[in-house]
Amino acid sequence: MKILFVSSGKKGTINPIIRNQGESLRRAGVEVGFYMVSGRGIKGYLRNIKPLREQIKLGKYDVIHAHYAFCAYLAGLALTGLHTPMVVSLMGSDIWEHKWYPLVVRMAARLNSWRAVIVKSQEMRSRVGMTQAIVVPNGVDMERFKELDRKECQTQLGWKCQNKHVLFPADPFTARKNWPLAESAVARLNALGKCMIELHGMVGVKNEDTPIMYNAADAVVLPSFYEGSANAVKEAMACNEPIVTTDMGDCRERIEGVEGCYVANTYEVEEFAELLKEALLYGKKTKGRDRLVADGIADYQVADRLIKIYEDTIK
């Protein structure tokens, strides 16, 4: 089976989550190619129609798998007159950032006859209004994200081992990730004077180094306003880290019932700080990794599900 992934390349590289998904399919015996969309804005995307169409024709792919809605719109234009089926993965921001995005997605799906639509959570399926959408969260590379010694990781990063460390696994300047809530919760706990807590963002970190940061943390927090299926939460679970999140995406489904992991019902600082205190007091590794496997979220498990979708698409 031969699959072409179409995804944004505006940062000059393939999104690590998409790349990892492709690698997991390769390990399962699928031939995967990548097309990175270059350029910005509508004009930038339209300039990709001809080169993408040429790659599709030359590659003789069985399925085109577009990641993000805008890449699907582009792929739909490139596929005009061709008969290669397309599978579309909606990632989260492509339906949450504007209230009219879901309507555009539904229209494009009908006009371009998308063979299958993948969403990352039940919340996304409700938001986009497509009951036929298939819920498949992104898988986690269980070989790379795994439990490591906390003190060794802290030493490697130059973090003070006598302090408590909280990881915010995102760029603090990404508004939807809600750094101010994490910052305010840590400040509230520090005001109690029990111990010194340091809050760390994740900026400019190489993809291969992120497991060290997860394992160096005493707790991981993600108070986002919205997500599809929060990859950072699943990566932290694979490292057996205590976690505090807000109730968005599929976070509650992923971590509810896992000791040391907590979901806030509100965006109030008091509640989030109290849950963070509980996570820090937990003081040990969790069983998040076992939960991921039980829920079928390991990368090899998700690869098997994608292969089944591809097979159904080309029947």
MOBELBEL-V962445 format. One record per pair of residues at least 12 apart in sequence whose C-alpha atoms are under 10 Angstrom apart, sorted by the first residue. I is the first residue (numbers start at 1). J is the second residue. Records with the same first field share a line. If there is no record, write none. Layout:
I=J, J
This chain:
1=29, 30, 31, 32, 61, 62, 63, 307, 310, 311
2=26, 29, 30, 31, 32, 33, 59, 60, 61, 62, 63, 64, 310
3=22, 25, 26, 30, 31, 32, 33, 34, 56, 59, 60, 61, 62, 63, 64, 65, 86, 307, 310
4=22, 31, 32, 33, 34, 35, 55, 56, 59, 60, 61, 62, 63, 64, 65, 66, 86
5=18, 19, 21, 22, 32, 33, 34, 35, 36, 63, 64, 65, 66, 67, 71, 87, 88
6=18, 33, 34, 35, 36, 37, 52, 64, 65, 66, 67, 68, 71, 72, 74, 75, 88
7=19, 34, 35, 36, 37, 38, 65, 66, 67, 68, 69, 70, 71, 72, 75
8=35, 36, 37, 38, 39, 40, 45, 66, 67, 68, 70, 71
9=35, 36, 37, 38, 39, 40
10=36, 37, 38, 39, 40, 44
11=36, 38, 39
12=36, 37, 38, 39
13=36
14=34, 35, 36, 37
15=36, 67, 207
16=207, 208
17=138, 139, 140, 141, 207, 231
18=34, 67, 138, 139
19=34
20=138, 139, 140, 141, 299
21=138, 139, 140, 141, 299, 300, 302, 303, 306
22=34, 299, 303
23=141, 299, 300, 303
24=139, 140, 141, 298, 299, 300, 301, 302, 303, 304
25=299, 300, 302, 303, 304, 306, 307
26=303
27=300, 303
28=300, 303, 304, 307
29=307
30=303, 307
31=61, 62
32=61, 63, 64, 65
33=55, 59, 61, 64, 65
34=55, 64, 65
35=48, 51, 52, 55, 56, 66
36=48, 52, 71
37=49, 51, 52, 70, 71, 74
41=70
42=70, 74
45=70, 71, 73, 74, 75
46=73, 74, 77, 78
47=74
48=71, 74, 75, 77, 78
49=74, 75, 76, 77, 78, 79
50=77, 78, 79
51=78
52=74, 75, 77, 78, 79
53=74, 75, 76, 77, 78, 79, 80, 82
54=78, 79
55=78
56=75, 78, 79, 82, 84
57=78, 79, 82, 84
60=84
61=84, 85
62=83, 84, 85, 86, 310, 311, 313, 314
63=83, 84, 85, 86, 87, 115, 310, 311, 313, 314
64=76, 79, 84, 85, 86, 87, 88, 310
65=85, 86, 87, 88, 89, 116, 117, 310
66=86, 87, 88, 89, 90, 117
67=87, 88, 89, 90, 91, 94, 118
68=88, 89, 90, 91, 92, 93, 94, 95
69=88, 89, 90, 91, 92, 93, 94, 95, 101, 102, 104, 105, 108, 109
70=90, 94, 105
71=88, 89, 90
72=86, 87, 88, 89, 90, 105, 108, 109, 112, 114
73=88, 104, 105, 108, 109, 112
75=88, 112
76=108, 109, 111, 112, 113, 114
77=112
79=112
80=112
84=314
85=112, 113, 114, 115, 116, 310, 313, 314
86=112, 113, 114, 115, 116, 117, 310, 313, 314
87=113, 114, 115, 116, 117, 118, 306, 309, 310, 313
88=109, 114, 115, 116, 117, 118, 119, 133
89=116, 117, 118, 119, 120, 133, 134, 135, 136, 137, 138
90=105, 117, 118, 119, 120, 124, 125, 128, 133, 228
91=118, 119, 120, 121, 124, 137, 138, 227, 228, 229
92=119, 120, 121, 123, 124, 127, 128, 226, 227, 228, 229, 230, 249
93=176, 226, 227, 228
94=128, 228
95=124, 125, 127, 128, 228
96=124, 127, 128, 225, 226, 227, 228
97=176, 226
99=127, 128
100=128
101=127, 128
102=124, 125, 126, 127, 128, 129, 130
103=127, 128, 129
104=128
105=128, 129, 130
106=128, 129, 130
109=130
114=313
115=309, 310, 312, 313, 314
116=132, 133, 134, 309, 310, 312, 313
117=130, 131, 132, 133, 134, 135, 136, 309
118=132, 133, 134, 135, 136, 137, 306, 309
119=133, 134, 135, 136, 137, 138, 228, 229
120=133, 134, 135, 136, 137, 138, 227, 228, 229, 230, 249, 250
121=133, 134, 135, 136, 137, 138, 227, 228, 229, 230, 248, 249, 250, 251, 253
122=134, 135, 136, 137, 228, 229, 249, 250, 253
123=135, 226, 227, 228, 229, 248, 249, 250
124=226, 227, 228, 229, 249, 250
125=228
134=309
135=229
136=229, 296, 297, 302, 303, 305, 306
137=228, 229, 230, 231, 234, 250, 296, 297, 298, 299, 302
138=228, 229, 230, 231, 234, 297, 298, 299, 302, 303
139=229, 231, 234, 235, 292, 293, 296, 297, 298, 299, 300, 301, 302, 303
140=231, 232, 234, 235, 236, 237, 238, 289, 292, 293, 296, 297, 298, 299, 300, 301, 302
141=234, 235, 238, 297, 298, 299, 300
142=235, 238, 239, 289, 292, 293, 297, 298, 299, 300
143=238, 298, 299
144=208, 209, 210, 211, 212, 235, 238, 239
145=208, 209, 210, 211, 212, 214, 215, 234, 235, 236, 237, 238, 239, 240, 289
146=211, 212, 214, 215, 235, 236, 237, 238, 239, 240, 241, 289
147=211, 212, 214, 215, 236, 237, 238, 239, 240, 241, 285, 286, 289
148=211, 212, 214, 215, 216, 239, 240, 285
149=212, 215, 216
150=212, 213, 214, 215, 216, 217, 218, 241, 284, 285
151=215, 216, 217
152=212, 215, 216
153=211, 212, 213, 214, 215, 216, 217
154=212, 213, 214, 215, 216, 217, 218
155=216
156=212, 213, 216
157=212, 213, 216
159=198, 200, 216, 217
160=198
161=216
162=195, 196, 197
163=195, 196, 197, 198, 218
164=195, 196, 197, 198, 199, 216, 217, 218, 219, 280
165=186, 196, 197, 198, 199, 200, 216, 217, 218, 219, 220, 280
166=182, 183, 186, 197, 198, 199, 200, 201, 213, 214, 216, 217, 218, 219, 220, 221, 242, 243, 276, 279, 280
167=182, 198, 199, 200, 201, 202, 213, 214, 215, 216, 217, 218, 219, 220, 221, 222, 236, 243
168=182, 183, 199, 200, 201, 202, 203, 213, 214, 217, 219, 220, 221, 222, 223, 232
169=200, 201, 202, 203, 210, 213, 214, 220, 221, 222, 231, 232, 233, 235, 236
170=200, 201, 202, 203, 204, 205, 221, 222, 224, 232
171=200, 201, 202, 203, 204
172=200, 201, 202, 203
173=201, 203
174=224
175=224, 225
176=223, 224, 225, 226, 227
177=222, 223, 224, 225, 226, 227
178=222, 223, 224, 225, 226, 246, 267
179=199, 201, 221, 222, 223, 224
180=223, 269
181=221, 222, 223, 224, 267, 268, 269, 270, 272, 273
182=199, 200, 221, 222, 223, 224, 244, 245, 269, 272, 273, 276
183=198, 199, 200, 269, 273
184=268, 269, 270, 272, 273
185=199, 268, 269, 270, 271, 272, 273, 274, 275, 276, 277
186=198, 199, 269, 272, 273, 276, 277
187=199, 269, 273
188=269, 270, 272, 273, 274
189=270, 273, 274, 276, 277
197=218, 280
198=217, 218
199=217, 219, 220, 221
200=213, 217, 220
201=213
202=214
210=232, 235, 236
211=235, 236, 238, 239
212=239
213=236
214=232, 235, 236, 237, 238, 239, 240, 241, 242
215=236, 238, 239, 240, 241, 285
216=241
217=236, 241, 242, 280
218=241, 242, 243, 279, 280, 281, 282, 283, 284, 285
219=236, 240, 241, 242, 243, 244, 260, 261, 276, 277, 278, 279, 280, 281, 282, 283, 284, 285
220=232, 233, 236, 237, 241, 242, 243, 244, 245, 261, 276, 279, 280
221=233, 236, 242, 243, 244, 245, 246, 261, 262, 263, 272, 276, 279
222=243, 244, 245, 246, 247, 248, 251, 263
223=244, 245, 246, 247, 248, 263, 264, 266, 267, 272
224=245, 246, 247, 248, 249, 267
225=246, 247, 248, 249, 267
226=246, 247, 248, 249, 250
227=247, 248, 249, 250, 251
228=248, 249, 250, 251
229=248, 249, 250, 251, 254
230=245, 248, 249, 250, 251, 254
231=251
233=245, 250, 251, 254, 255, 288
234=251, 254, 255, 288, 289, 291, 292, 297, 298
235=288, 289, 292
236=286, 288, 289
237=254, 255, 258, 261, 285, 286, 287, 288, 289, 290, 291, 292
238=286, 287, 288, 289, 290, 291, 292, 293, 297, 298
239=285, 286, 287, 288, 289
240=258, 260, 261, 284, 285, 286, 287, 288, 289, 290, 291
241=260, 261, 279, 283, 284, 285, 286, 287, 288, 289
242=255, 258, 259, 260, 261, 262, 276, 278, 279, 280, 281, 282, 283, 284, 285, 286, 287, 288
243=255, 258, 259, 260, 261, 262, 263, 275, 276, 278, 279, 280, 286, 288
244=260, 261, 262, 263, 264, 272, 273, 275, 276, 277, 278, 279, 280
245=261, 262, 263, 264, 265, 267, 272, 275, 276
246=262, 263, 264, 265, 266, 267, 268, 272
247=262, 263, 264, 265, 266, 267
248=263, 264, 265
251=263
252=264, 265
253=295
254=288, 291, 292, 295, 297
255=287, 288, 291, 292
256=291
257=288, 291
258=286, 287, 288, 289, 290, 291
259=279, 282, 285, 286, 287, 288
260=275, 276, 278, 279, 280, 281, 282, 283, 284, 285, 286, 287, 288
261=275, 276, 278, 279, 282, 286, 287, 288
262=275, 276, 278, 279
263=275, 276
264=276
